[in-house]
Structures are given as C-alpha cells and as structure tokens.
Amino acid sequence: MKKKHYSKDLILEKAIILARNVGFTRLTMRELAKSIGCSVMPIYSTFDSKEMLIEEIYNKVVRELISVDGYFNRNNEVLRHGIKSPEFYRDMRDYNPSSVDVELLYSDTISLMQAEDKLKNFDEQTCSSIHFDISVYITGIVERQLNKRQHFDNYEHFCITTLHKFTETLILGYREAVKL
C-alpha cells in the first residue's frame, strides 16, 4: 500500500479554510487532521506546533492581501474577508508574529496610498492618519458582524459601498484640514 503524502501547501490551505471558520483559538491540530483525512502525525511533521502553523497562516494571508493592487482594492479585500470570517479577521488583527516586518508593511501601505490619485498629494503623516481612520472603520464593521451577524441581501455590497463613501468623506475632510 502506497503511503500518502501531505504537502505543506495542502496542510496550510486546509488550515486557512478551517481558521477562517473557527478562528485561531478554536483551531486544533485534531480538527485540521480530520479535515485533511489523516492523523495529526503529518501535521506535526510539517509544523512543530500550533503556533508555528498559525504564524504560517498569518504570513500567507498577509502575502495574499499585499499582492492586491491598489490601496482601495486592498481595503475592499480586507473588509470582504472580515465580513465573511469576523473571528479570523480579529485573530489576524491581534496576532503579532515575530517574522513580520511591520516597518516594511507600513512603508508598503504608505507607498500604495501615495500611488492613488486621490491620495498622492498627502504627506506620509497624513496618509498614516487616513489609513488609521479607515482601519478603525473597517474594524468597526467587522466587530458589528461579530456581535450581530447581519444577514440581508447584498450586505457585503452595502459594506463596500459604505466604505467607499466613508473614505471619500474622510479624504475631503483631510483636504480641508490641510488647507487650514
């Protein structure tokens, strides 16, 4: 009988799917093994611990999000993921892996913002403030989803449209503040 091979990519993809459904806290190696159809042995052969697995999940999801072109498109994706998996969004937001270069992510975000026509005339400090405000807004929408579980037609579309309107209003406000 041929021994099955469970690749790191397969385990990681299944772990991401499971984590999106249950979050990091309720993610267990046993449940992951069950979703793959194996014992925990192949998982522990690939990842020494749950923490190591979570760090890999975090890094892969961040890489996927930073590959999205455009600051506004990236925010849309973050919001979409948050609406669909609010526990996972919260866990991603709160997780602080040692392997992530926060300064690099920050400078990438500011560069992406300054490449947008609507934001290119703002300095780094203003872009940083705008990004903070938008992040807080997105987090508020996701936290509401955690507490109320909205279920109406086109909820995702409603949230994305609202994010666009909030962003436009925020940019107008910052433009006026810069004039003062």
Order of alpha helices (4+ residues) and beta strands (2+ residues): alpha-alpha-alpha-alpha-alpha-alpha-alpha-alpha-alpha
